[in-house]
Amino acid sequence: MIKFIIAAFFLLASGLYLLVMGMTPDPIPFIDEGIASFLFFQSAKYLGSSIKARLGSKRDS
């Protein structure tokens, strides 16, 4: 249960960061957005949601 709460927190925090701070000018633009995106995708994956599939980046196997 605690892992679920931590994953949900990181999902919300990284999503809000990407929405709010992603639009501001940045001296190193790709590092912080990259880390926030990584946390967002990994938290969503842990919670059972496939964000990459919803964005249309499915792999053809």
C-alpha positions, 0 to 999 in steps of 0.5 A, spaced: 500 500 500 505 504 501 508 503 494 502 505 491 501 511 495 509 513 493 507 512 486 501 516 486 505 521 489 510 521 484 505 521 478 502 527 480 508 531 482 511 529 476 505 531 472 504 537 475 511 539 474 511 538 467 505 542 466 507 548 470 514 548 469 515 545 462 513 552 459 518 556 463 525 558 459 530 554 462 538 554 462 538 546 461 532 545 458 532 537 457 535 534 464 529 536 468 523 535 464 527 528 462 527 526 469 520 528 470 518 524 464 521 518 466 518 519 473 511 520 470 512 514 466 515 509 471 510 511 476 504 510 471 507 503 469 507 501 476 500 503 477 498 499 471 497 505 466 500 504 459 501 512 458 506 510 452 500 506 449 495 512 449 500 516 446 501 512 440 508 509 441 506 501 441 511 497 438 510 492 433 512 485 435 
